[in-house]
Amino acid sequence: MSSSIGSESDGLDTVIKILEKADIAQLTTEDLKGNLVSRPLQLQETDSDGNLWFFTQDPSPKAEEIRANPNVNVSVHDSKGYLSISGTASLTKDEAKIDELWKTSAAAWFEEGREDPSIALIKVDAHTAEYWASDEPRVATMFKIAKSAATGDTPNIGKTGIVDL
């Protein structure tokens, strides 16, 4: 993928478009032995301040990892692109925020439903987002990759950049 130099606002628009369509994200933390651990989580919200919100159980290994080292990565993708978001995570049991974000789909992860005392939220304060995006149909992208493999060229299949959030 080639780098397309655009304005910071173009990059931010690309990040927002991918996040708007994102449903599941991979949250990567560092475990207590120093190993990176990724797990899929349903993205509940991206708020106006650029924070990402996820439900979790607390206590849990994930919660312990965040308390020990709050530096995390969140990766998401949709049909138009990929994001790698670096940020700082924190945990909250703010009842008002939990009520605001609660969906019936979240109940499946908590034995006592909304009344479960282990319900917590992970808030990721996003610092930077690296994106890879393409507006072309997937078949065109795959063709360019195949052609480049045959010719030895690097495919130009979209734009990439880093956005400070």
N, CA and C atoms as a LAMMPS dump frame, in Angstrom:
ITEM: TIMESTEP
0
ITEM: NUMBER OF ATOMS
495
ITEM: BOX BOUNDS ff ff ff
-5.0000000000000000e+02 5.0000000000000000e+02
-5.0000000000000000e+02 5.0000000000000000e+02
-5.0000000000000000e+02 5.0000000000000000e+02
ITEM: ATOMS id mol type element x y z
1 1 1 N 0.85 -1.166 0
2 1 2 C 0 0 0
3 1 3 C 0.885 1.215 0
4 2 1 N 0.594 2.136 -0.831
5 2 2 C 1.416 3.339 -0.891
6 2 3 C 0.892 4.369 0.088
7 3 1 N 1.741 5.28 0.412
8 3 2 C 1.342 6.354 1.304
9 3 3 C 0.824 7.512 0.474
10 4 1 N -0.361 7.922 0.778
11 4 2 C -0.947 9.075 0.102
12 4 3 C -0.889 10.233 1.074
13 5 1 N -0.165 11.246 0.701
14 5 2 C -0.019 12.39 1.586
15 5 3 C -1.257 13.268 1.452
16 6 1 N -1.94 13.448 2.546
17 6 2 C -3.117 14.296 2.571
18 6 3 C -3.083 15.143 3.813
19 7 1 N -4.104 15.898 4.001
20 7 2 C -4.157 16.742 5.181
21 7 3 C -4.492 15.905 6.402
22 8 1 N -4.195 16.462 7.56
23 8 2 C -4.525 15.807 8.826
24 8 3 C -6.03 15.569 8.906
25 9 1 N -6.834 16.51 8.391
26 9 2 C -8.29 16.34 8.454
27 9 3 C -8.748 15.213 7.531
28 10 1 N -8.074 15.005 6.374
29 10 2 C -8.404 13.871 5.51
30 10 3 C -8.153 12.565 6.247
31 11 1 N -7.018 12.49 6.948
32 11 2 C -6.696 11.289 7.716
33 11 3 C -7.704 11.057 8.825
34 12 1 N -8.077 12.123 9.519
35 12 2 C -9.061 12.002 10.59
36 12 3 C -10.404 11.553 10.026
37 13 1 N -10.794 12.076 8.873
38 13 2 C -12.045 11.642 8.23
39 13 3 C -12.007 10.151 7.918
40 14 1 N -10.859 9.66 7.447
41 14 2 C -10.713 8.237 7.142
42 14 3 C -10.848 7.409 8.41
43 15 1 N -10.19 7.837 9.483
44 15 2 C -10.283 7.125 10.763
45 15 3 C -11.729 7.077 11.236
46 16 1 N -12.424 8.196 11.176
47 16 2 C -13.819 8.261 11.622
48 16 3 C -14.697 7.343 10.785
49 17 1 N -14.509 7.321 9.467
50 17 2 C -15.328 6.462 8.598
51 17 3 C -15.148 4.99 8.937
52 18 1 N -13.918 4.589 9.213
53 18 2 C -13.678 3.187 9.56
54 18 3 C -14.286 2.877 10.93
55 19 1 N -14.111 3.772 11.898
56 19 2 C -14.667 3.541 13.236
57 19 3 C -16.192 3.494 13.227
58 20 1 N -16.825 4.302 12.376
59 20 2 C -18.297 4.316 12.321
60 20 3 C -18.858 2.966 11.908
61 21 1 N -18.114 2.221 11.103
62 21 2 C -18.587 0.925 10.636
63 21 3 C -18.077 -0.231 11.482
64 22 1 N -17.144 0.046 12.374
65 22 2 C -16.536 -1.01 13.186
66 22 3 C -17.511 -1.531 14.221
67 23 1 N -17.529 -2.832 14.377
68 23 2 C -18.351 -3.463 15.391
69 23 3 C -17.468 -4.196 16.406
70 24 1 N -16.548 -4.98 15.895
71 24 2 C -15.64 -5.745 16.747
72 24 3 C -14.237 -5.18 16.58
73 25 1 N -13.538 -5.057 17.691
74 25 2 C -12.16 -4.579 17.689
75 25 3 C -11.295 -5.594 18.425
76 26 1 N -10.016 -5.584 18.126
77 26 2 C -9.048 -6.388 18.864
78 26 3 C -8.342 -5.467 19.853
79 27 1 N -8.474 -5.772 21.144
80 27 2 C -7.781 -5.014 22.178
81 27 3 C -6.534 -5.786 22.564
82 28 1 N -5.374 -5.13 22.479
83 28 2 C -4.113 -5.768 22.85
84 28 3 C -3.585 -5.11 24.113
85 29 1 N -3.303 -5.969 25.091
86 29 2 C -2.724 -5.538 26.354
87 29 3 C -1.432 -6.324 26.56
88 30 1 N -0.695 -5.972 27.601
89 30 2 C 0.483 -6.747 27.984
90 30 3 C 0.129 -7.512 29.248
91 31 1 N 0.307 -8.863 29.205
92 31 2 C -0.024 -9.64 30.396
93 31 3 C 1.043 -9.443 31.467
94 32 1 N 0.839 -10.053 32.618
95 32 2 C 1.72 -9.822 33.753
96 32 3 C 3.099 -10.441 33.572
97 33 1 N 3.284 -11.264 32.518
98 33 2 C 4.592 -11.839 32.195
99 33 3 C 5.283 -11.083 31.068
100 34 1 N 4.647 -10.026 30.548
101 34 2 C 5.241 -9.23 29.485
102 34 3 C 4.855 -9.664 28.088
103 35 1 N 3.943 -10.639 27.957
104 35 2 C 3.48 -11.094 26.648
105 35 3 C 2.323 -10.232 26.162
106 36 1 N 2.278 -9.966 24.86
107 36 2 C 1.152 -9.239 24.29
108 36 3 C -0.012 -10.198 24.106
109 37 1 N -1.197 -9.75 24.497
110 37 2 C -2.401 -10.564 24.419
111 37 3 C -3.485 -9.756 23.715
112 38 1 N -4.084 -10.342 22.67
113 38 2 C -5.179 -9.675 21.955
114 38 3 C -6.451 -10.479 22.112
115 39 1 N -7.556 -9.761 22.209
116 39 2 C -8.856 -10.427 22.269
117 39 3 C -9.89 -9.541 21.606
118 40 1 N -10.897 -10.204 20.973
119 40 2 C -11.957 -9.417 20.328
120 40 3 C -12.94 -8.886 21.363
121 41 1 N -13.336 -7.645 21.174
122 41 2 C -14.343 -7.008 22.022
123 41 3 C -15.289 -6.211 21.137
124 42 1 N -16.548 -6.163 21.55
125 42 2 C -17.513 -5.354 20.813
126 42 3 C -17.292 -3.889 21.167
127 43 1 N -17.082 -3.077 20.142
128 43 2 C -16.912 -1.64 20.338
129 43 3 C -18.283 -1.041 20.64
130 44 1 N -18.426 -0.464 21.824
131 44 2 C -19.713 0.085 22.242
132 44 3 C -19.927 1.5 21.724
133 45 1 N -18.854 2.284 21.74
134 45 2 C -18.998 3.686 21.345
135 45 3 C -17.624 4.287 21.083
136 46 1 N -17.596 5.229 20.165
137 46 2 C -16.472 6.148 20.017
138 46 3 C -17.067 7.515 20.312
139 47 1 N -16.665 8.113 21.428
140 47 2 C -17.301 9.374 21.819
141 47 3 C -16.673 10.57 21.116
142 48 1 N -17.23 11.738 21.358
143 48 2 C -16.796 12.952 20.664
144 48 3 C -15.377 13.375 21.038
145 49 1 N -14.847 12.838 22.133
146 49 2 C -13.471 13.131 22.532
147 49 3 C -12.476 12.129 21.95
148 50 1 N -12.972 11.172 21.16
149 50 2 C -12.097 10.172 20.56
150 50 3 C -11.825 8.971 21.441
151 51 1 N -12.556 8.835 22.543
152 51 2 C -12.39 7.683 23.418
153 51 3 C -13.177 6.492 22.874
154 52 1 N -12.606 5.307 23.024
155 52 2 C -13.276 4.067 22.634
156 52 3 C -13.758 3.38 23.906
157 53 1 N -14.954 2.793 23.856
158 53 2 C -15.56 2.189 25.037
159 53 3 C -15.909 0.728 24.783
160 54 1 N -15.585 -0.132 25.764
161 54 2 C -15.858 -1.56 25.695
162 54 3 C -16.366 -2.038 27.056
163 55 1 N -17.246 -3.036 27.05
164 55 2 C -17.631 -3.693 28.302
165 55 3 C -16.6 -4.753 28.64
166 56 1 N -16.402 -4.978 29.931
167 56 2 C -15.54 -6.051 30.4
168 56 3 C -16.013 -6.495 31.772
169 57 1 N -15.423 -7.568 32.241
170 57 2 C -15.663 -8.006 33.607
171 57 3 C -14.492 -7.54 34.465
172 58 1 N -14.803 -7.142 35.667
173 58 2 C -13.782 -6.752 36.622
174 58 3 C -14.211 -7.293 37.973
175 59 1 N -13.525 -8.294 38.473
176 59 2 C -12.168 -8.721 38.142
177 59 3 C -12.101 -9.629 36.908
178 60 1 N -10.955 -9.544 36.222
179 60 2 C -10.625 -10.404 35.089
180 60 3 C -9.146 -10.207 34.771
181 61 1 N -8.538 -11.152 34.054
182 61 2 C -7.136 -10.946 33.664
183 61 3 C -6.94 -9.656 32.868
184 62 1 N -7.88 -9.34 31.986
185 62 2 C -7.797 -8.126 31.171
186 62 3 C -7.753 -6.884 32.059
187 63 1 N -8.603 -6.853 33.08
188 63 2 C -8.633 -5.709 33.995
189 63 3 C -7.316 -5.594 34.762
190 64 1 N -6.77 -6.731 35.211
191 64 2 C -5.482 -6.718 35.915
192 64 3 C -4.381 -6.194 35.01
193 65 1 N -4.402 -6.615 33.746
194 65 2 C -3.373 -6.175 32.795
195 65 3 C -3.436 -4.67 32.572
196 66 1 N -4.635 -4.137 32.453
197 66 2 C -4.799 -2.695 32.242
198 66 3 C -4.318 -1.913 33.46
199 67 1 N -4.613 -2.42 34.648
200 67 2 C -4.143 -1.728 35.853
201 67 3 C -2.611 -1.743 35.941
202 68 1 N -2.002 -2.86 35.53
203 68 2 C -0.548 -2.985 35.615
204 68 3 C 0.157 -2.172 34.533
205 69 1 N -0.435 -2.088 33.341
206 69 2 C 0.155 -1.339 32.233
207 69 3 C -0.983 -0.851 31.344
208 70 1 N -1.353 0.407 31.44
209 70 2 C -2.504 0.921 30.704
210 70 3 C -2.267 1.181 29.218
211 71 1 N -1.04 0.999 28.731
212 71 2 C -0.769 1.205 27.308
213 71 3 C -1.352 0.054 26.506
214 72 1 N -2.239 0.389 25.56
215 72 2 C -2.931 -0.634 24.782
216 72 3 C -2.918 -0.27 23.302
217 73 1 N -3.305 -1.253 22.501
218 73 2 C -3.531 -1.05 21.085
219 73 3 C -4.909 -1.599 20.776
220 74 1 N -5.636 -0.899 19.935
221 74 2 C -6.935 -1.35 19.457
222 74 3 C -6.854 -1.405 17.939
223 75 1 N -7.153 -2.563 17.36
224 75 2 C -7.164 -2.656 15.903
225 75 3 C -8.574 -2.974 15.443
226 76 1 N -8.982 -2.317 14.376
227 76 2 C -10.312 -2.525 13.8
228 76 3 C -10.19 -2.536 12.284
229 77 1 N -11.171 -3.133 11.661
230 77 2 C -11.216 -3.087 10.202
231 77 3 C -12.654 -3.15 9.733
232 78 1 N -12.858 -2.656 8.546
233 78 2 C -14.124 -2.816 7.842
234 78 3 C -13.772 -3.072 6.385
235 79 1 N -14.752 -3.066 5.525
236 79 2 C -14.503 -3.389 4.123
237 79 3 C -13.63 -2.354 3.419
238 80 1 N -13.48 -1.181 3.995
239 80 2 C -12.719 -0.103 3.353
240 80 3 C -11.356 0.153 3.965
241 81 1 N -11.05 -0.476 5.104
242 81 2 C -9.747 -0.199 5.664
243 81 3 C -9.506 -0.783 7.036
244 82 1 N -8.321 -0.471 7.54
245 82 2 C -7.839 -0.982 8.819
246 82 3 C -7.324 0.179 9.652
247 83 1 N -7.45 0.031 10.986
248 83 2 C -6.909 1.004 11.928
249 83 3 C -6.082 0.295 12.983
250 84 1 N -5.012 0.93 13.4
251 84 2 C -4.241 0.508 14.553
252 84 3 C -4.162 1.731 15.458
253 85 1 N -4.845 1.657 16.588
254 85 2 C -4.978 2.803 17.485
255 85 3 C -4.163 2.561 18.749
256 86 1 N -3.257 3.475 19.053
257 86 2 C -2.484 3.413 20.287
258 86 3 C -3.127 4.336 21.304
259 87 1 N -3.214 3.851 22.531
260 87 2 C -3.83 4.683 23.549
261 87 3 C -3.574 4.188 24.951
262 88 1 N -4.245 4.83 25.885
263 88 2 C -4.148 4.504 27.295
264 88 3 C -5.529 4.076 27.782
265 89 1 N -5.571 2.909 28.42
266 89 2 C -6.85 2.365 28.894
267 89 3 C -7.033 2.62 30.385
268 90 1 N -8.286 2.745 30.762
269 90 2 C -8.642 2.824 32.174
270 90 3 C -9.952 2.064 32.359
271 91 1 N -10.227 1.699 33.588
272 91 2 C -11.438 0.967 33.934
273 91 3 C -12.355 1.856 34.752
274 92 1 N -13.657 1.709 34.533
275 92 2 C -14.625 2.45 35.321
276 92 3 C -15.86 1.592 35.555
277 93 1 N -16.491 1.824 36.678
278 93 2 C -17.779 1.195 36.978
279 93 3 C -18.851 2.283 37.115
280 94 1 N -18.677 3.365 36.38
281 94 2 C -19.615 4.481 36.389
282 94 3 C -20.984 3.984 35.924
283 95 1 N -21.94 3.944 36.839
284 95 2 C -23.275 3.384 36.559
285 95 3 C -24.007 4.14 35.455
286 96 1 N -23.869 5.449 35.421
287 96 2 C -24.546 6.245 34.387
288 96 3 C -24.005 5.902 33.004
289 97 1 N -22.685 5.764 32.888
290 97 2 C -22.086 5.431 31.592
291 97 3 C -22.439 4.002 31.196
292 98 1 N -22.447 3.083 32.15
293 98 2 C -22.842 1.7 31.862
294 98 3 C -24.275 1.678 31.347
295 99 1 N -25.188 2.394 32.017
296 99 2 C -26.589 2.451 31.561
297 99 3 C -26.697 3.043 30.159
298 100 1 N -25.905 4.08 29.899
299 100 2 C -25.934 4.739 28.593
300 100 3 C -25.52 3.771 27.468
301 101 1 N -24.527 2.931 27.731
302 101 2 C -23.985 2.047 26.695
303 101 3 C -24.601 0.649 26.686
304 102 1 N -25.373 0.305 27.709
305 102 2 C -25.895 -1.058 27.846
306 102 3 C -26.793 -1.441 26.667
307 103 1 N -26.53 -2.624 26.129
308 103 2 C -27.345 -3.226 25.071
309 103 3 C -27.652 -4.644 25.484
310 104 1 N -28.728 -5.178 24.969
311 104 2 C -29.069 -6.561 25.325
312 104 3 C -27.963 -7.529 24.917
313 105 1 N -27.203 -7.213 23.877
314 105 2 C -26.114 -8.094 23.459
315 105 3 C -25.021 -8.196 24.525
316 106 1 N -24.892 -7.194 25.37
317 106 2 C -23.883 -7.229 26.431
318 106 3 C -24.267 -8.207 27.529
319 107 1 N -25.548 -8.442 27.715
320 107 2 C -26.022 -9.315 28.797
321 107 3 C -25.465 -10.732 28.688
322 108 1 N -25.175 -11.182 27.486
323 108 2 C -24.671 -12.543 27.291
324 108 3 C -23.34 -12.773 28.007
325 109 1 N -22.601 -11.715 28.29
326 109 2 C -21.283 -11.843 28.892
327 109 3 C -21.297 -11.731 30.408
328 110 1 N -22.474 -11.474 30.979
329 110 2 C -22.563 -11.27 32.42
330 110 3 C -23.656 -12.164 32.988
331 111 1 N -23.289 -13.043 33.917
332 111 2 C -24.206 -14.048 34.463
333 111 3 C -25.497 -13.447 34.99
334 112 1 N -25.414 -12.302 35.631
335 112 2 C -26.588 -11.685 36.243
336 112 3 C -27.15 -10.545 35.396
337 113 1 N -26.8 -10.514 34.109
338 113 2 C -27.299 -9.452 33.246
339 113 3 C -26.828 -8.091 33.72
340 114 1 N -27.674 -7.095 33.566
341 114 2 C -27.312 -5.727 33.928
342 114 3 C -27.019 -5.583 35.418
343 115 1 N -27.528 -6.489 36.237
344 115 2 C -27.315 -6.406 37.688
345 115 3 C -26.003 -7.046 38.138
346 116 1 N -25.231 -7.593 37.217
347 116 2 C -23.991 -8.286 37.561
348 116 3 C -22.99 -7.285 38.155
349 117 1 N -22.45 -7.581 39.35
350 117 2 C -21.51 -6.646 39.983
351 117 3 C -20.148 -6.577 39.284
352 118 1 N -19.865 -7.504 38.365
353 118 2 C -18.558 -7.487 37.686
354 118 3 C -18.554 -6.585 36.453
355 119 1 N -19.68 -5.984 36.099
356 119 2 C -19.733 -5.131 34.902
357 119 3 C -18.835 -3.911 35.087
358 120 1 N -17.987 -3.721 34.103
359 120 2 C -17.117 -2.538 34.081
360 120 3 C -16.962 -2.098 32.633
361 121 1 N -16.435 -0.928 32.456
362 121 2 C -16.139 -0.408 31.132
363 121 3 C -14.645 -0.167 30.998
364 122 1 N -14.143 -0.458 29.815
365 122 2 C -12.79 -0.062 29.452
366 122 3 C -12.935 1.194 28.601
367 123 1 N -12.242 2.225 29.003
368 123 2 C -12.19 3.47 28.228
369 123 3 C -10.781 3.572 27.67
370 124 1 N -10.671 3.66 26.359
371 124 2 C -9.365 3.829 25.73
372 124 3 C -9.277 5.262 25.224
373 125 1 N -8.35 6.003 25.821
374 125 2 C -8.045 7.36 25.391
375 125 3 C -7.064 7.222 24.231
376 126 1 N -7.578 7.401 23.008
377 126 2 C -6.773 7.192 21.812
378 126 3 C -5.766 8.325 21.633
379 127 1 N -4.501 7.963 21.364
380 127 2 C -3.448 8.954 21.136
381 127 3 C -3.152 9.121 19.648
382 128 1 N -2.928 8.001 18.966
383 128 2 C -2.661 8.037 17.525
384 128 3 C -3.402 6.894 16.845
385 129 1 N -3.685 7.089 15.58
386 129 2 C -4.293 6.034 14.763
387 129 3 C -3.536 5.959 13.45
388 130 1 N -3.072 4.761 13.131
389 130 2 C -2.486 4.526 11.817
390 130 3 C -3.544 3.828 10.988
391 131 1 N -3.728 4.301 9.764
392 131 2 C -4.789 3.733 8.935
393 131 3 C -4.251 3.277 7.587
394 132 1 N -4.937 2.303 7.041
395 132 2 C -4.721 1.814 5.683
396 132 3 C -6.106 1.743 5.081
397 133 1 N -6.351 2.446 3.996
398 133 2 C -7.707 2.533 3.455
399 133 3 C -7.701 2.491 1.94
400 134 1 N -8.791 1.965 1.391
401 134 2 C -8.975 1.903 -0.053
402 134 3 C -10.441 2.152 -0.367
403 135 1 N -10.683 2.951 -1.399
404 135 2 C -12.054 3.192 -1.84
405 135 3 C -12.433 2.281 -3.006
406 136 1 N -11.508 1.427 -3.413
407 136 2 C -11.77 0.55 -4.547
408 136 3 C -12.521 -0.699 -4.106
409 137 1 N -13.236 -1.336 -5.033
410 137 2 C -13.862 -2.616 -4.708
411 137 3 C -12.782 -3.649 -4.366
412 138 1 N -13.128 -4.594 -3.519
413 138 2 C -12.17 -5.59 -3.07
414 138 3 C -11.563 -6.363 -4.245
415 139 1 N -12.361 -6.683 -5.251
416 139 2 C -11.852 -7.441 -6.39
417 139 3 C -10.756 -6.658 -7.118
418 140 1 N -10.891 -5.339 -7.216
419 140 2 C -9.856 -4.512 -7.854
420 140 3 C -8.578 -4.52 -7.025
421 141 1 N -8.724 -4.453 -5.724
422 141 2 C -7.565 -4.502 -4.834
423 141 3 C -6.839 -5.832 -4.98
424 142 1 N -7.586 -6.928 -4.983
425 142 2 C -6.985 -8.258 -5.115
426 142 3 C -6.27 -8.386 -6.466
427 143 1 N -6.848 -7.826 -7.527
428 143 2 C -6.218 -7.861 -8.84
429 143 3 C -4.879 -7.12 -8.813
430 144 1 N -4.848 -5.937 -8.195
431 144 2 C -3.608 -5.163 -8.115
432 144 3 C -2.527 -5.917 -7.34
433 145 1 N -2.92 -6.596 -6.28
434 145 2 C -1.958 -7.37 -5.494
435 145 3 C -1.409 -8.517 -6.33
436 146 1 N -2.291 -9.224 -7.012
437 146 2 C -1.857 -10.343 -7.86
438 146 3 C -0.94 -9.859 -8.977
439 147 1 N -1.293 -8.751 -9.608
440 147 2 C -0.474 -8.193 -10.693
441 147 3 C 0.905 -7.803 -10.167
442 148 1 N 0.946 -7.173 -8.999
443 148 2 C 2.217 -6.754 -8.417
444 148 3 C 3.074 -7.955 -8.039
445 149 1 N 2.445 -9.027 -7.579
446 149 2 C 3.194 -10.24 -7.248
447 149 3 C 3.852 -10.803 -8.499
448 150 1 N 3.147 -10.735 -9.631
449 150 2 C 3.675 -11.268 -10.886
450 150 3 C 4.782 -10.386 -11.464
451 151 1 N 4.668 -9.078 -11.273
452 151 2 C 5.642 -8.151 -11.865
453 151 3 C 6.762 -7.763 -10.901
454 152 1 N 6.584 -8.048 -9.629
455 152 2 C 7.585 -7.67 -8.635
456 152 3 C 7.451 -6.246 -8.145
457 153 1 N 6.424 -5.544 -8.592
458 153 2 C 6.181 -4.172 -8.146
459 153 3 C 5.443 -4.176 -6.807
460 154 1 N 5.456 -3.04 -6.148
461 154 2 C 4.664 -2.861 -4.934
462 154 3 C 3.302 -2.324 -5.341
463 155 1 N 2.217 -2.961 -4.866
464 155 2 C 0.889 -2.502 -5.284
465 155 3 C 0.518 -1.164 -4.661
466 156 1 N -0.161 -0.326 -5.432
467 156 2 C -0.707 0.912 -4.929
468 156 3 C -2.202 0.682 -4.761
469 157 1 N -2.626 0.334 -3.548
470 157 2 C -4.017 -0.048 -3.348
471 157 3 C -4.762 0.875 -2.394
472 158 1 N -4.192 2.005 -2.091
473 158 2 C -4.929 2.901 -1.207
474 158 3 C -4.025 3.915 -0.558
475 159 1 N -4.468 4.391 0.593
476 159 2 C -3.704 5.408 1.3
477 159 3 C -3.436 4.956 2.715
478 160 1 N -2.384 5.473 3.273
479 160 2 C -2.027 5.168 4.654
480 160 3 C -1.525 6.442 5.309
481 161 1 N -1.628 6.488 6.6
482 161 2 C -1.149 7.651 7.318
483 161 3 C -1.304 7.464 8.808
484 162 1 N -0.761 8.401 9.556
485 162 2 C -0.874 8.395 11.022
486 162 3 C -1.517 9.707 11.437
487 163 1 N -2.501 9.607 12.312
488 163 2 C -3.248 10.766 12.78
489 163 3 C -3.073 10.878 14.295
490 164 1 N -2.712 12.055 14.764
491 164 2 C -2.699 12.32 16.199
492 164 3 C -4.125 12.611 16.635
493 165 1 N -4.563 11.952 17.687
494 165 2 C -5.946 12.126 18.137
495 165 3 C -6.014 12.951 19.408
